[in-house]
């Protein structure tokens, strides 16, 4: 594999890079997945394990992945090939890049389906469909929506078309400008909703559920899910941060940027959890009601609160944009690979890969209706199987080998030069990236494949 370089550095400032990376990390993982998996796994104890996974595994591997991207200056497979060539490492390390590219496409296939729910709800919110909606009506509305395969397929198709059309144009500068509006806007809306949550009468119950650990509700599978979500929410393991790192100038601090990404991502997830569980408990709903939690609870708030039509429309609009910014980042590594290594035009690569993700996504579309009784991996639906394969196996394995490469293949000097790690932190980071992160990932991964 010949050494290739990306055409140009993208980011005009470190702030722009941080905001773009936050835009990739902050999406449905924070607003949709985190609340429902927290509800399914007992609340506070799960949140504590999740935060430990973020600090001990997510942050160190995020730093490592961005560093590999900047060092390799290309798409994930090519970046690893470039680094292998300069370090003399085994060529098998290139497969770390291929795992990232494939993982991103697989996640996009089901991510686009859930994003389609968000688009549908955005349109419905504009029409005033949620005004005066109560809990029973919200649940019934969602159940009827996902049980209609044509409706879910239509919105899945819309999301994939939007993703491809944006990526075809290569409007990274447009995404930069949009992210700078979307992320502060999303946080403002969440804070407004947080204010509403304090008036529901169930805010203290929500706070206790999220932050008071109940370890009796914690299982080994819960730990696995927490680890998998740490990777999912930070966009780790599927090449996004490696590609974004390849556009990062050498004088920008990877450590500082990574810390801001982690802080913003985690704070938004926790705020979303407080809001949603306040609404859940305030309306007598079940915290562990599964993937539909976001779409069964927020319409209730928007239907009852003053100005709910405006804020509901704005919120679901932010959900759509956050989802699109993430879906674009998922397909970008594979597009870059086809462009740089196979000579595809950006347009051809985008349509080919978008078509693949759309086709594979049909399995997730039908998991909620036509194939609802069909199981694939053990007792899991197609949607749950792809989610499990990526979040619990491919992403952790990718992260583990990323840590091993940065910890063991790179010398201390190479690692510090690329990460910009301050000397006082270098020793601690070395221990974490060489031992703590890979061992913890391996233990949880082993539990997942043997349990």
N, C-alpha and C positions, 0 to 999 in steps of 0.2 A: 504494500500500500504506500504510494508515494506521499511525500510530505506536502500537504496543502495548507494554505492559510485562508482564514476568513477574509472577505474583501476589505473590510474597514471596521474600525472600532465604532460601536454604535453610541454609547452613552456620552452625552454632552457634559454631564457632571455626576458626582457621586450621589447627590440627592436624587437625580433622575434614575440612576441605577437602583437605588434603595426603593424608590417608589414603584418602579417596574417590577422588581423582585417581590415586593409586598403585594402588588397586584396579582402576580402569579400565585403567591401563597394564599392570599385571602380570597376565598371564593365559597363554593358550596361546602367545602370541607368544614369551614367555620360556622356557616349559617344553617346548613342542613345536617351534615353528618355528625359533627361533634355533639350537638344537643341530643340527637336520638341514640347514639351509642352510649352516651353518659347515662341516659335514662334507662337503657337496657342493662347497664352494668353497675347499678347501685349508687350512682352519684359521687359523693365526696371522696371515697376511697379510690375510685377510678380516676377522678380528676387529679388526685395526688400522684398516682402512678404515672399518669399522662405527663404531668409537669416534670417529674423526675426523668422520664424518657426524653423530654424536650431538652433538658439541661445536660444530661449525661450522654445522650446519643444524638439528638436532633441537631443541636447547635454545633458540636464538634464536626459532625459529618457534613453539615451545611458549609462550614468553613472549608473543609477538605474538598467538597465537590466544586465550589466556586474556584478554588485554587487550581484544581486540575484543569478546569475550563480555561482559565487565564494562561496557564502554562502551556496547554496544548493548542490554543488559538484556533479551534475548529469545532465541528460537530462531534458528539461524544465518541463514536468509533475512531474517527480520524484524530481527535485530540489525544486519545490513548495511544494511537499508533505513533503520533509525533513524540509523545513523552517516552514511550518505549524505545524509540530510536535514539533519543538523546541520553537516556539513562542506561541503556543496554539491558533492560528488563525483559522477561519472557514475553513473547508475542501473544500468549494466551490472554494477557491482560486486556487486549483489545475487545474481548467478549464482554467486558464490563460496560463498554460503550454500547454494544448491540443490545444487551439486556435493558439498558436505559431507554433506547429508542423504541423497542418493542413494548416495554412497560407503559410508556407514554401513550402509545396508540391503543393499547387494551383499555387503559383507564378512560381515555377519551370516548371509547365506544359506549360506556355506560354513563359517563359524566354528561354527555350530550343529551341523554334521555332525561336525566334529572333536571338539567338546565332547561330542557323543553317544558317541564312542569312550571319552572319559574317564568318562562316567556308567556305561557298560557295564563298563569295567574296575574301577570302584569297587565295583559289585555283585558282580563275579566275585571281587574281592579279599576281600570279606566272606565269601564262601562257601569261601575257602581254595583257589581254583583255581590260584594261583601257587606253592603250597608245593612245594618240590623241583623246580621247573621249570628245565630247562637251556636253553641258547641255541637249540638246534634246535627244541625244543618251543615256545619263545616265538615264534619266527619263524613256525612252522607254525600256531600258535594265532591269531596276528594275520592271517595270510593267509586262513585259513578264515573269520575274522570279517568282514573287509571284502569278501570275495567273495560274501557272503550279502546280497543287496539288501534283503530283508525285515528282517533284523536291524539293518542300518545305518539303514534308513528308520525303524524303530521308535524307536531312540534319538535320531535327529534330531528326530522328532516330540515326544518327551519333553522335549528341551531347549527347543524352541520353545514348547511349552505352559507349561513352568515360567517361561520368560522373560516371556511374555504375562501369565500369572496374577500374577506379582510386579509387573509394570509397571502393570497394571490397578488394583491397590490403591494405587499411588503411595506405597509404603512407603520413602521415601527415608531417613527416620529409622531404619527397620529395617536398611537397607543400611549406614548409617553404623555402627551397632553391630556388625553382622556383619563389616564391613571391619576394624574395630579389633581383632577377634579373628583373622580369617583371615590378614591379612598378616603379623603377628608369628608366627602358627602355621606358615604356609608357610615362613618363613625358618628357624624352628627345625628343622622337618623336613628342609629342604635342608641345614642344617649337620650334622645327624645323618647324613644320607646322604653328606655330604662326608667325615665321619669314616670311614664305611664305605669310601668310595672310596680312601682312603689305604691300606687293607689289601688291595686287589685285586692289588697287584703291578704295576699298569699306571698308577698315578697320575702318575708322572713322565713317562710317555709322553703321557698326557692333557694335562698341564700344558704340555709342549713343543709339542704339536699346537696348543693354543689360543694360546700366547703367543710362540712362536718363528716369526717371519714367514718364509714360503716364497713369495717373490714370483713364482716361476715358475708357481705354481698359480693365480695371480690373473689374471683376464680382465676385459675391459671389462664383460661381463655381470655379473661378480661385484660390480663397483662399483655397478652399477644395482641389484642385489639388496640390497646393503648399505644403499643409500640408501632403497630401498623399505621395508626392514624397520625402519629408524630411524623412519619415519613410522608404520608398522604398530604397533610396540611401544609408542610413546608416545601412541597414539590421536590422531595428528595428521591433519588433513585431512578427517575425517568428522564434525566438529561436536561431538564429545563435550566437548572442552576448552572450546569456545566456550560451550556450554550451562552447563557447570560454572562457567565464569567469570562467567556472567550471574547466578549465585546468590552471588557473592563480594562481601562488603562492601568499601567503598572503603578502609578502614584496614588491610586485609590486604596483605602484601607478595607480589606476583606473582613477583618475581625469586627470593625465598627459597623460595617454594613450588615453583617450576619446577625449581630446582636439586635440592631434595630428591626430587622425582619422578624426575628423570633419574638421580640417584645410586642410588636404591633399585631402579629398573627395571633398570639396567645391572648392578649387583652381583648381583641375583637371576639374571639371564640367564647371567652368567659362572659362578656357582656351579653352576647347572643343567648348563652345558656340561661343567665339570670332572667332575661326578658321572656324567653319562651317558657321556662318552667313556672314563672309567676303566672303566666296565662294558663298553662296546663293545670296547675293546682287550683287556681282561682275559678276554673270552670269545670272542675271535677273530672278532668281527663286523666288518662294513664301516662305516666312519664316514659314508660317503655313501650310506646305504641309503634315503634319502628320507623322505617324510612319516610313515612308520611307525616311525621311530627311537625315539621316546619309548616307544611301546607294545611294541616288540620287546626293549628293553633293561632297563627298570626292573623288569618282572616277574621277570627273572633275579635281580636284587639282592634283591628281596623274598622270592624263593623260597629263597635261600641264607643270608641274614643272620639272626642271632639276633633274635627278635621281629619277623621279616619280615611276618607276617600283620598285626600291629597297625600297624606303620609303613607298610606298603603300603596298607592300608585308609585310614589317616589321610592319606597323601600323595594318593591319588587322590580322596579327599574334598575336599582342599584344591584340587586341580586343577578339580574340578567347581564349587566355589564361586567360584574365581578366574575361571573361564570364564563363569559366570552373571553375575558382577558386570560383566564386560566386555560380554557380550551385551546386558544391560540398558542399558548406557551407549550402545551402538550404535543402539538403537531409539529412545532417548529424544529425540534432536533431531527426528526425523520426527514423533513423537507430539506433541511440543510445537508443531510447525508446524501440524499439522492442528487441534489444539485452539485455538491462538491466532488463526490466520488463516482457518480454514474452519468454525469453530464445532462441530467434532466433540466428542463426549464422549470422555473418556480411554479408556473401555471400548471404544467403537466404533473409535477410532483404533488402539488396541493390537491388537485382533483383525484389523482390516483389514491393517495393516502386517505383523503376525506371519504372517498367511496368505500374503501376498506373498513374504516371506522364505522361508517353508517351501516354497512352490511352486517358487521359483527354486532352492532348495537341493536339489531332487530331481536336478537335473543333476549336482551334486557327489556325491550319494549314489551315482548310477549310474556315475560316473567310475571307481570302483574295482571294478566288476563288469560290469553289462550293457553299459555304454558304454566299457569299458576300451580298446577299439580305435578308438573314435571320436575324431577331432580337430576342433578348432574354430579357434582362432587359431593359424595355422601348424600345428605338430606337437603342440599342447597339448591335453590333455583339457579337458572343460568346467570341472572344478575348477581346473586349472592356468590356464585362460583367465581365469576370474573373478578369481583370485588375482593374475594378471599385470595385468589391466585396472585393478584397484583399487590394489594395492601399488606398481605401477611406473608408472602413468599418472595416475589420478585423484587419489591422495593427494599425489604430488609436485607436480602442477600446482596443486592447492589450496594446498599449502604455499608454493609459489613466489609465487602471487598474494597470499597472506596477507602474506608478507614485503614484497612490492612496495607493498601498500596501507599497511602500517604504516610502511614506510621512506620512501615518496615522497608519499603523499596526506596523511597526518597531518603536522603541523608537529612540529618537535623538541619544542616545549613540550607539545603535545597528547600526544605519545608518552611523554615523561618523566612527565607528570602521571598517565597511566593505568598505565604499567608500574611506576612508582615506582623507575625505574632510578637508582642512585646516580650523582652527577655524574662521578666518576672512571671509571665504566664507560660512560657515555652515548656518548662519542665512538667507542669501540670497537664498541659495540652498533650504532650508526648505520651504521658501515662494513659490518658483517656483514649486517645486515638489509636494507640498500640494495643492496649489491653482492655480497658473498661468497656468501651463502645462495642468492639467486635465480639467480646465474650458474652456480654448481655444480649446482643442481637442473636448470637448463635444459640444461647440457651433457650430463648423464647422461640426461635425458629425451630429448634429440635423438638420442643414441646408441641409445636403446631403440626409437625409432620408425623409424630409418633403418638400424639394424644388423640 
